[in-house]
Amino acid sequence: MAVIVANGPAAAIVRAATTTIPIVFLVNQDPVRLGLVNSLARPGGNATGVNFFVGELVAKQLSLLRELVPGAIRIAVLINPRTASTSATADVESAAHAMGLQARIFNASHSREIVDAFTTIARDHREALLVGPNPYFVVRRAQLVTLAARHAIPTSYNVRDYVEAGGLMSYGTNAVDAYRQVGVYAGRILKGAKPADLPVEQSSKFEFVINLATAMMLGIVVPPTLLARADEVIE
């Protein structure tokens, strides 16, 4: 095998399995902290790739959500405890506190727990929801979007897939560009480059997407200034 491309949690598993086959990863946490590389500038070993910024964007996501729903103070945050790090949870709580928001973390790692979480969020009268980054949540995006609509909870996500499925809004890394970067590195390695010599790339393109039809269904009037800043408005 010439090169392995590994996404998310699979990167650490593959890295532990081989020290010889070149690996190009796409991860949403610090790859140094994950033990994938020695440093961003000089990875060392047999792995390099792209850091798909996620946790670092939580303050911006909360800011946009509050701008869209200015009266929202009691915020729910949905995370998957199987993959969310302690630092990621702390980042959410710290960002919310700095903005004067009352954030409560809700855990869900499978479909039934997602349903239960939304029931509790509604019963707890949370005024808005931020869905944390997680591959399983993306897979379950139809369920998440449906439950958000059913309970009339303004919800923000980290990738556009949710908004295309009917979610209210998203702010995060441009996934297409991140995967393009992974492909470029895989190509360079196939041509003879060594992972140890390829610095870890940092995602540099971000996108803000609003679903105007969903906003109207929720009775939310999107400020013109927010619409003007959106990279795409789905009508």
C-alpha positions in Angstrom: 0.0 0.0 0.0 1.5 3.4 -1.1 -0.4 5.8 1.2 -3.3 5.6 3.7 -5.8 8.5 4.0 -7.5 8.5 7.4 -10.3 10.7 8.6 -11.1 11.7 12.2 -10.7 9.0 14.9 -9.5 6.5 12.3 -6.2 8.5 12.1 -5.1 7.6 15.5 -6.0 3.9 15.0 -4.0 3.8 11.7 -1.1 5.7 13.2 -0.8 3.1 16.0 -1.0 0.2 13.5 1.9 1.2 11.3 5.1 3.3 11.5 6.2 2.6 7.9 3.2 3.2 5.5 2.7 6.9 4.8 -0.4 8.4 6.3 -2.3 11.5 5.3 -4.9 12.4 8.0 -7.8 14.9 8.3 -8.5 15.6 12.0 -10.6 18.2 13.9 -8.3 18.3 16.9 -4.6 19.3 17.5 -2.7 16.5 15.8 0.2 17.0 18.2 -2.0 16.5 21.2 -3.4 13.4 19.4 0.1 12.0 19.1 -0.1 11.9 15.3 2.9 14.2 14.7 5.8 15.6 16.7 5.0 19.2 15.6 3.0 21.0 12.9 6.0 22.3 11.1 8.1 19.1 11.3 5.8 16.1 11.7 8.4 13.5 11.8 7.5 9.8 11.5 5.2 8.6 8.7 2.1 10.9 9.1 1.1 14.3 8.1 -2.2 15.9 6.9 -4.7 18.6 7.6 -6.0 20.1 10.8 -9.7 20.6 10.1 -10.4 23.5 12.6 -13.5 22.8 14.6 -13.2 23.4 18.3 -11.3 26.7 17.7 -14.4 28.1 16.0 -16.9 27.7 18.8 -16.8 31.3 19.9 -17.6 32.4 16.4 -20.4 29.9 16.1 -22.0 31.1 19.3 -21.6 34.7 18.3 -23.4 34.2 15.0 -26.1 32.2 16.7 -26.7 34.9 19.2 -26.7 37.5 16.5 -29.4 35.5 14.6 -31.4 34.9 17.9 -30.5 37.9 20.0 -32.8 37.0 22.9 -31.2 33.6 23.4 -29.3 33.4 26.7 -29.9 29.8 27.7 -28.0 27.7 25.2 -27.8 24.0 24.8 -24.7 22.3 23.4 -25.0 18.8 22.0 -21.8 16.7 22.0 -20.9 13.0 21.5 -19.0 12.0 24.8 -17.3 9.1 23.0 -15.2 11.5 20.9 -15.4 14.9 22.5 -12.3 15.8 24.4 -12.3 17.4 27.9 -10.7 20.5 26.4 -13.4 20.8 23.7 -16.1 20.9 26.4 -14.1 23.4 28.4 -13.7 25.6 25.3 -17.5 25.7 24.8 -18.2 26.6 28.4 -15.5 29.2 28.4 -16.7 30.9 25.2 -20.3 30.8 26.4 -19.3 32.4 29.8 -17.4 35.1 28.1 -20.5 36.1 26.1 -22.8 36.0 29.1 -24.5 32.8 27.9 -25.8 30.1 30.1 -24.6 26.9 28.4 -25.6 23.4 29.3 -23.9 20.4 27.8 -26.1 17.5 26.6 -24.6 14.2 25.7 -25.7 11.8 22.9 -23.8 9.0 21.2 -26.6 7.1 19.4 -30.0 7.7 17.9 -32.1 7.1 21.0 -29.9 9.4 23.1 -30.3 12.2 20.5 -34.1 11.9 20.8 -33.9 12.0 24.6 -31.5 15.0 24.5 -33.9 17.1 22.4 -36.8 16.2 24.7 -34.8 17.4 27.7 -33.5 20.5 25.8 -37.1 21.5 25.0 -38.3 20.7 28.6 -35.4 22.8 30.0 -36.6 25.7 27.8 -33.2 26.2 26.1 -33.6 29.0 23.6 -31.0 27.8 21.1 -28.8 24.9 20.3 -25.2 24.4 19.1 -24.5 21.0 17.7 -20.9 20.0 18.4 -18.6 18.6 15.7 -18.9 14.9 15.3 -18.9 12.5 12.3 -21.8 10.5 13.8 -23.9 13.6 14.1 -23.3 14.4 10.4 -24.5 10.9 9.5 -27.6 11.5 11.7 -28.1 15.0 10.3 -31.6 14.3 9.0 -32.7 13.2 12.5 -31.1 16.3 14.1 -32.7 18.7 11.7 -36.1 17.1 12.0 -36.0 17.2 15.8 -34.8 20.8 15.8 -37.8 21.7 13.6 -40.2 19.6 15.7 -39.2 21.3 18.9 -38.8 24.8 17.2 -35.2 25.1 18.5 -32.9 27.5 16.5 -29.9 25.4 15.9 -26.4 26.1 14.6 -24.0 23.4 13.1 -20.4 23.3 12.0 -20.7 22.1 8.4 -23.1 23.0 5.6 -24.4 19.4 5.2 -26.9 20.1 8.0 -28.1 23.3 6.4 -28.6 21.6 3.0 -30.7 19.0 4.9 -32.9 21.8 6.3 -30.9 23.0 9.3 -30.9 26.7 10.2 -27.3 27.8 9.9 -23.7 26.6 9.9 -20.3 28.1 10.3 -17.1 26.1 9.9 -14.3 24.9 7.7 -14.9 24.5 4.0 -14.9 20.7 3.9 -14.4 20.6 0.1 -11.2 22.6 0.4 -10.0 20.5 3.4 -10.4 17.3 1.4 -8.7 18.9 -1.6 -5.7 19.6 0.7 -5.6 16.0 1.7 -5.6 14.9 -1.9 -2.7 17.2 -2.7 -0.6 15.7 0.0 -1.5 12.2 -1.0 -0.5 13.0 -4.5 2.8 14.4 -3.4 3.6 11.3 -1.3 2.8 9.1 -4.2 5.3 11.0 -6.2 8.0 10.4 -3.6 7.6 13.1 -0.9 8.0 11.9 2.7 5.3 12.7 5.3 8.0 13.8 7.8 8.9 16.7 5.4 5.4 17.9 4.8 4.1 20.4 7.4 0.6 19.8 8.7 -1.7 22.1 6.8 -4.2 24.3 8.7 -7.6 24.8 7.1 -7.8 28.3 5.8 -11.2 28.6 4.1 -14.4 28.9 6.2 -18.0 29.2 5.2 -21.2 30.6 6.8 -24.4 29.3 5.4 -28.0 30.2 6.3 -31.2 28.4 5.4 -33.7 31.3 5.0 -36.7 28.9 4.5 -35.9 27.3 7.9 -35.5 30.7 9.5 -39.0 31.8 8.2 -40.5 28.5 9.5 -39.1 29.3 13.0 -40.4 32.9 12.8 -36.8 34.3 12.8 -36.2 37.5 10.8 -32.6 37.3 9.6 -30.9 40.7 9.9 -29.8 42.1 6.5 -26.2 42.5 7.9 -26.1 38.8 8.7 -27.4 37.8 5.3 -24.8 40.0 3.6 -22.0 38.2 5.5 -23.3 34.7 4.6 -21.3 32.8 2.0 -24.5 31.2 0.9 -28.2 31.7 1.6 -30.5 28.7 0.9 -34.0 29.8 0.0 
